[in-house]
Amino acid sequence: MTEEHAHLVPYKTFLLIWVALLVLTVITVAAAQFDFGALNIWIALGIATLKSSLVVAIFMHMKYEQWLFKLALLAALAILAIFIGLTFFDVLYR
């Protein structure tokens, strides 16, 4: 087994990502104040996806992982997206 070194991320990067998450939270709250019709859910999901991507990539260090871990995460997220999509279609056609 090979020994791997931890990736050291500067505090400045963590601070910038934290500020970006705060800004995206403000955008989420601001977007909730307007009625975009059927786009409301897609706007909320888009912002949430961006926020979760930042957290997974930087705070959980997925950016520095091997390709197999990234592939496993992508597969899990694809399955989740399929289930959410099927739920939307179920609710839409009731």
KEDREN-970874 format. One record per residue: residue in one letter; x, y, z negated of N, C-alpha, C, O in turn. Coordinates in nm, 4 decimals. Each point is the difference from the previous one (the first is absolute). Layout:
! KEDREN-970874
(A; (X; Y; Z); (X; Y; Z); (X; Y; Z); (X; Y; Z))
...
This chain:
! KEDREN-970874
(M; (0.0845; -0.1178; 0.0000); (-0.0845; 0.1178; 0.0000); (0.0890; 0.1240; 0.0000); (0.0945; 0.0099; -0.0783))
(T; (-0.1248; 0.0811; 0.1638); (0.0815; 0.1209; 0.0087); (-0.0531; 0.1048; -0.0956); (-0.1198; 0.0075; -0.0275))
(E; (0.2099; 0.0713; -0.0210); (-0.0382; 0.1078; -0.0904); (-0.0283; 0.1261; 0.0817); (0.0824; 0.0435; 0.0804))
(E; (-0.1986; 0.0132; -0.1025); (-0.0357; 0.1223; 0.0714); (0.0044; 0.1174; -0.0966); (-0.0292; -0.0138; -0.1188))
(H; (0.0656; 0.1276; 0.1713); (0.0059; 0.1194; -0.0818); (-0.1316; 0.0756; 0.0109); (-0.0636; 0.0031; 0.1053))
(A; (0.0251; 0.0570; -0.2152); (-0.1234; 0.0779; -0.0008); (0.0189; 0.1266; 0.0829); (0.1080; 0.0590; 0.0043))
(H; (-0.2147; -0.0205; 0.0598); (0.0045; 0.1239; 0.0772); (-0.0284; 0.1162; -0.0931); (-0.1025; 0.0035; -0.0680))
(L; (0.1925; 0.0890; 0.0659); (-0.0179; 0.1174; -0.0844); (-0.0622; 0.1106; 0.0835); (0.0567; 0.0459; 0.0991))
(V; (-0.1734; -0.0054; -0.1418); (-0.0711; 0.1073; 0.0690); (0.0175; 0.1258; -0.0838); (-0.0235; -0.0024; -0.1208))
(P; (0.0641; 0.1109; 0.1825); (0.0209; 0.1235; -0.0774); (-0.1308; 0.0519; -0.0608); (-0.1083; -0.0202; 0.0549))
(Y; (0.1213; 0.0865; -0.1677); (-0.1168; 0.0564; -0.0664); (-0.0715; 0.1021; 0.0881); (-0.1216; 0.0168; -0.0096))
(K; (0.1970; 0.0505; 0.0945); (-0.0596; 0.0981; 0.0898); (-0.1027; -0.0665; 0.0917); (-0.1055; 0.0574; 0.0269))
(T; (0.1360; -0.1777; 0.0209); (-0.0936; -0.0732; 0.0859); (-0.1264; -0.0336; -0.0770); (-0.1107; 0.0178; 0.0507))
(F; (0.1270; -0.0667; -0.1742); (-0.1176; -0.0308; -0.0825); (-0.0840; 0.1247; -0.0241); (-0.1229; -0.0057; 0.0033))
(L; (0.1881; 0.1164; -0.0273); (-0.0718; 0.1249; -0.0248); (-0.0753; 0.0451; 0.1251); (-0.1146; 0.0441; -0.0093))
(L; (0.1778; -0.0548; 0.1255); (-0.0665; 0.0387; 0.1251); (-0.1205; -0.0896; 0.0304); (-0.1038; 0.0488; 0.0446))
(I; (0.1174; -0.1782; -0.0683); (-0.1117; -0.0917; 0.0229); (-0.1123; 0.0288; -0.0989); (-0.1175; -0.0047; 0.0367))
(W; (0.1521; 0.0342; -0.1604); (-0.1003; 0.0333; -0.1008); (-0.0770; 0.1265; 0.0397); (-0.1222; 0.0052; -0.0136))
(V; (0.1933; 0.0957; 0.0622); (-0.0655; 0.1225; 0.0460); (-0.0887; -0.0297; 0.1209); (-0.1108; 0.0527; 0.0108))
(A; (0.1598; -0.1368; 0.0795); (-0.0811; -0.0375; 0.1161); (-0.1271; -0.0726; -0.0439); (-0.1065; 0.0226; 0.0575))
(L; (0.1160; -0.1090; -0.1577); (-0.1184; -0.0692; -0.0509); (-0.0982; 0.0980; -0.0642); (-0.1214; -0.0147; 0.0139))
(L; (0.1744; 0.1139; -0.0836); (-0.0878; 0.1020; -0.0586); (-0.0709; 0.0799; 0.1086); (-0.1194; 0.0278; -0.0112))
(V; (0.1921; 0.0091; 0.1158); (-0.0604; 0.0752; 0.1102); (-0.1068; -0.0844; 0.0693); (-0.1069; 0.0510; 0.0337))
(L; (0.1346; -0.1780; -0.0124); (-0.0990; -0.0874; 0.0629); (-0.1228; -0.0199; -0.0892); (-0.1114; -0.0154; 0.0501))
(T; (0.1315; 0.0158; -0.1808); (-0.1141; -0.0073; -0.0916); (-0.0863; 0.1246; 0.0113); (-0.1227; -0.0092; 0.0005))
(V; (0.1853; 0.1241; 0.0085); (-0.0749; 0.1252; 0.0186); (-0.0748; -0.0029; 0.1330); (-0.1145; 0.0444; 0.0078))
(I; (0.1781; -0.0960; 0.0954); (-0.0671; -0.0113; 0.1308); (-0.1185; -0.0949; -0.0094); (-0.1044; 0.0253; 0.0601))
(T; (0.1192; -0.1341; -0.1347); (-0.1103; -0.0939; -0.0183); (-0.1186; 0.0663; -0.0689); (-0.1144; -0.0164; 0.0423))
(V; (0.1419; 0.0904; -0.1471); (-0.1066; 0.0696; -0.0724); (-0.0634; 0.1067; 0.0889); (-0.1220; 0.0163; -0.0010))
(A; (0.2018; 0.0554; 0.0765); (-0.0533; 0.1033; 0.0893); (-0.0837; -0.0623; 0.1114); (-0.1039; 0.0546; 0.0373))
(A; (0.1479; -0.1679; 0.0156); (-0.0756; -0.0657; 0.1070); (-0.1330; -0.0537; -0.0512); (-0.0964; -0.0094; 0.0759))
(A; (0.0906; -0.0254; -0.2029); (-0.1241; -0.0522; -0.0569); (-0.1065; 0.1091; -0.0138); (-0.1179; -0.0307; -0.0174))
(Q; (0.1579; 0.1554; 0.0250); (-0.0941; 0.1109; -0.0144); (-0.0766; 0.0283; 0.1290); (-0.1000; 0.0717; -0.0016))
(F; (0.1458; -0.1269; 0.1115); (-0.0625; 0.0240; 0.1291); (-0.0699; -0.1257; 0.0494); (0.0394; -0.1114; -0.0344))
(D; (-0.1432; 0.1298; 0.1151); (-0.0713; -0.1129; 0.0563); (0.0443; -0.0201; 0.1444); (-0.0331; 0.0794; 0.0880))
(F; (0.1073; -0.1850; -0.0653); (0.0479; -0.0328; 0.1339); (-0.0847; -0.1096; 0.0640); (0.0356; -0.0538; 0.1048))
(G; (-0.1449; 0.0222; -0.1670); (-0.0881; -0.1047; 0.0522); (0.0624; -0.1374; -0.0155); (0.0455; -0.0367; -0.1083))
(A; (-0.0436; -0.0387; 0.2168); (0.0541; -0.1362; -0.0037); (0.1515; -0.0017; -0.0171); (0.0576; -0.1039; -0.0322))
(L; (0.0069; 0.2175; 0.0533); (0.1457; 0.0051; -0.0137); (0.0471; 0.0119; -0.1442); (0.1196; -0.0131; -0.0263))
(N; (-0.2103; 0.0375; -0.0678); (0.0402; 0.0158; -0.1403); (0.0828; -0.1174; -0.0492); (0.1065; 0.0189; -0.0588))
(I; (-0.1548; -0.1397; 0.0824); (0.0699; -0.1183; -0.0501); (0.1334; -0.0181; 0.0692); (0.0971; -0.0418; -0.0631))
(W; (-0.0904; 0.0725; 0.1920); (0.1256; -0.0177; 0.0741); (0.1049; 0.1020; -0.0423); (0.1189; -0.0314; -0.0051))
(I; (-0.1619; 0.1522; -0.0250); (0.0938; 0.1018; -0.0492); (0.0536; -0.0408; -0.1370); (0.1202; 0.0080; -0.0251))
(A; (-0.2099; -0.0518; -0.0634); (0.0426; -0.0432; -0.1329); (0.0935; -0.1204; 0.0073); (0.1008; -0.0046; -0.0705))
(L; (-0.1334; -0.0924; 0.1549); (0.0865; -0.1173; 0.0148); (0.1346; 0.0358; 0.0638); (0.1026; -0.0577; -0.0359))
(G; (-0.1024; 0.1509; 0.1286); (0.1254; 0.0427; 0.0617); (0.0938; 0.0658; -0.0996); (0.1196; -0.0287; -0.0027))
(I; (-0.1750; 0.1174; -0.0791); (0.0825; 0.0667; -0.1014); (0.0479; -0.1010; -0.1034); (0.1156; 0.0046; -0.0419))
(A; (-0.2027; -0.0952; 0.0005); (0.0383; -0.1023; -0.0979); (0.1074; -0.0929; 0.0566); (0.0898; -0.0426; -0.0727))
(T; (-0.0987; 0.0115; 0.2010); (0.1014; -0.0843; 0.0634); (0.1352; 0.0700; 0.0021); (0.1029; -0.0623; -0.0263))
(L; (-0.1028; 0.1891; 0.0570); (0.1246; 0.0764; 0.0005); (0.0613; 0.0053; -0.1400); (0.1208; -0.0179; -0.0161))
(K; (-0.2040; 0.0425; -0.0847); (0.0499; 0.0055; -0.1374); (0.0549; -0.1347; -0.0448); (0.1064; -0.0066; -0.0616))
(S; (-0.1782; -0.1005; 0.0923); (0.0480; -0.1320; -0.0421); (0.1266; -0.0389; 0.0758); (0.0862; -0.0688; -0.0548))
(S; (-0.0744; 0.1116; 0.1792); (0.1215; -0.0282; 0.0765); (0.1215; 0.0678; -0.0627); (0.1077; -0.0592; -0.0069))
(L; (-0.1247; 0.1813; -0.0380); (0.1099; 0.0694; -0.0676); (0.0398; -0.0713; -0.1284); (0.1188; -0.0156; -0.0286))
(V; (-0.2168; -0.0271; -0.0481); (0.0289; -0.0685; -0.1263); (0.0722; -0.1319; 0.0257); (0.1001; -0.0301; -0.0650))
(V; (-0.1507; -0.0482; 0.1594); (0.0612; -0.1310; 0.0278); (0.1405; 0.0172; 0.0577); (0.0919; -0.0714; -0.0402))
(A; (-0.0741; 0.1631; 0.1318); (0.1296; 0.0166; 0.0662); (0.1069; 0.0543; -0.0944); (0.1127; -0.0495; -0.0006))
(I; (-0.1464; 0.1493; -0.0780); (0.1025; 0.0672; -0.0806); (0.0038; -0.0527; -0.1428); (0.1041; -0.0476; -0.0452))
(F; (-0.2162; 0.0553; -0.0268); (0.0011; -0.0377; -0.1405); (0.0170; -0.1507; -0.0204); (0.0598; -0.0427; -0.0988))
(M; (-0.1117; -0.0377; 0.1913); (0.0141; -0.1451; -0.0114); (0.1168; -0.0531; 0.0828); (0.0207; -0.1211; 0.0072))
(H; (0.0545; 0.2092; 0.0543); (0.1231; -0.0306; 0.0744); (-0.0214; -0.0965; 0.1161); (0.0931; -0.0707; 0.0385))
(M; (-0.2136; 0.0662; 0.0180); (-0.0230; -0.0887; 0.1138); (0.0807; 0.0460; 0.1213); (0.0300; -0.0799; 0.0887))
(K; (0.0044; 0.2062; -0.0848); (0.0804; 0.0546; 0.1102); (0.1350; -0.0699; 0.0104); (0.0589; -0.0071; 0.1078))
(Y; (-0.0104; -0.0441; -0.2202); (0.1338; -0.0593; -0.0033); (-0.0029; -0.1526; -0.0036); (0.1054; -0.0625; -0.0117))
(E; (-0.2224; 0.0015; 0.0213); (-0.0113; -0.1454; -0.0070); (0.0307; -0.0654; 0.1346); (0.0122; 0.0667; 0.1028))
(Q; (-0.0001; -0.1986; -0.1070); (0.0259; -0.0767; 0.1212); (-0.1260; -0.0049; 0.0853); (-0.1100; 0.0280; -0.0476))
(W; (0.1275; -0.0636; 0.1722); (-0.1109; 0.0008; 0.0952); (-0.1079; -0.0997; -0.0383); (-0.1167; 0.0221; 0.0324))
(L; (0.1514; -0.1322; -0.1008); (-0.0993; -0.1006; -0.0357); (-0.0992; 0.0548; -0.1025); (-0.1196; -0.0276; 0.0089))
(F; (0.1676; 0.1041; -0.1047); (-0.0887; 0.0628; -0.0973); (-0.0919; 0.1020; 0.0673); (-0.1181; 0.0103; -0.0330))
(K; (0.1735; 0.0637; 0.1264); (-0.0808; 0.0975; 0.0735); (-0.1075; -0.0699; 0.0827); (-0.1132; 0.0477; 0.0081))
(L; (0.1484; -0.1602; 0.0529); (-0.0959; -0.0771; 0.0777); (-0.1109; -0.0567; -0.0889); (-0.1169; 0.0003; 0.0384))
(A; (0.1532; -0.0482; -0.1558); (-0.0995; -0.0525; -0.0932); (-0.0953; 0.1104; -0.0456); (-0.1206; -0.0225; -0.0101))
(L; (0.1729; 0.1392; -0.0170); (-0.0843; 0.1130; -0.0384); (-0.0921; 0.0394; 0.1144); (-0.1181; 0.0271; -0.0218))
(L; (0.1709; -0.0238; 0.1431); (-0.0808; 0.0342; 0.1158); (-0.1121; -0.1019; 0.0212); (-0.1129; 0.0378; 0.0314))
(A; (0.1431; -0.1654; -0.0484); (-0.1026; -0.1043; 0.0150); (-0.1091; 0.0153; -0.1051); (-0.1185; -0.0121; 0.0311))
(A; (0.1579; 0.0385; -0.1550); (-0.0990; 0.0181; -0.1065); (-0.0874; 0.1220; 0.0261); (-0.1210; -0.0044; -0.0225))
(L; (0.1808; 0.1123; 0.0695); (-0.0771; 0.1207; 0.0294); (-0.0912; -0.0191; 0.1205); (-0.1094; 0.0563; 0.0046))
(A; (0.1535; -0.1353; 0.0928); (-0.0850; -0.0291; 0.1159); (-0.1219; -0.0812; -0.0421); (-0.1110; 0.0262; 0.0463))
(I; (0.1309; -0.1239; -0.1332); (-0.1134; -0.0790; -0.0506); (-0.0948; 0.0896; -0.0795); (-0.1219; -0.0117; 0.0132))
(L; (0.1765; 0.0998; -0.0946); (-0.0832; 0.0934; -0.0750); (-0.0801; 0.0897; 0.0937); (-0.1184; 0.0241; -0.0233))
(A; (0.1819; 0.0251; 0.1281); (-0.0689; 0.0859; 0.0970); (-0.1120; -0.0755; 0.0701); (-0.1061; 0.0566; 0.0265))
(I; (0.1290; -0.1837; 0.0033); (-0.1053; -0.0815; 0.0625); (-0.1189; -0.0135; -0.0933); (-0.1144; 0.0147; 0.0430))
(F; (0.1399; -0.0426; -0.1703); (-0.1098; -0.0141; -0.0959); (-0.0758; 0.1308; -0.0187); (-0.1228; -0.0006; -0.0089))
(I; (0.1939; 0.1119; 0.0030); (-0.0676; 0.1294; -0.0128); (-0.0812; 0.0293; 0.1248); (-0.1128; 0.0485; -0.0093))
(G; (0.1692; -0.0776; 0.1268); (-0.0737; 0.0203; 0.1247); (-0.1246; -0.0855; 0.0077); (-0.1052; 0.0484; 0.0416))
(L; (0.1146; -0.1743; -0.0807); (-0.1172; -0.0870; -0.0003); (-0.1060; 0.0482; -0.0986); (-0.1196; -0.0124; 0.0261))
(T; (0.1632; 0.0667; -0.1382); (-0.0943; 0.0566; -0.0960); (-0.0727; 0.1193; 0.0582); (-0.1207; 0.0149; -0.0193))
(F; (0.1939; 0.0717; 0.0914); (-0.0635; 0.1149; 0.0650); (-0.1046; -0.0455; 0.1012); (-0.1100; 0.0551; 0.0053))
(F; (0.1442; -0.1552; 0.0745); (-0.0968; -0.0497; 0.0984); (-0.1205; -0.0637; -0.0673); (-0.1118; 0.0129; 0.0500))
(D; (0.1314; -0.0805; -0.1608); (-0.1106; -0.0606; -0.0718); (-0.0957; 0.1072; -0.0522); (-0.1217; -0.0128; 0.0128))
(V; (0.1772; 0.1172; -0.0708); (-0.0836; 0.1085; -0.0521); (-0.0668; 0.0757; 0.1134); (-0.1147; 0.0425; -0.0132))
(L; (0.1847; -0.0250; 0.1244); (-0.0527; 0.0759; 0.1132); (-0.1202; -0.0681; 0.0629); (-0.0945; 0.0677; 0.0404))
(Y; (0.0959; -0.2000; -0.0310); (-0.1053; -0.0713; 0.0708); (-0.1016; -0.0662; -0.0924); (-0.0656; -0.0958; 0.0407))
(R; (0.0511; 0.1432; -0.1617); (-0.1041; -0.0532; -0.0895); (-0.1300; 0.0677; 0.0265); (-0.1000; -0.0307; -0.0649))
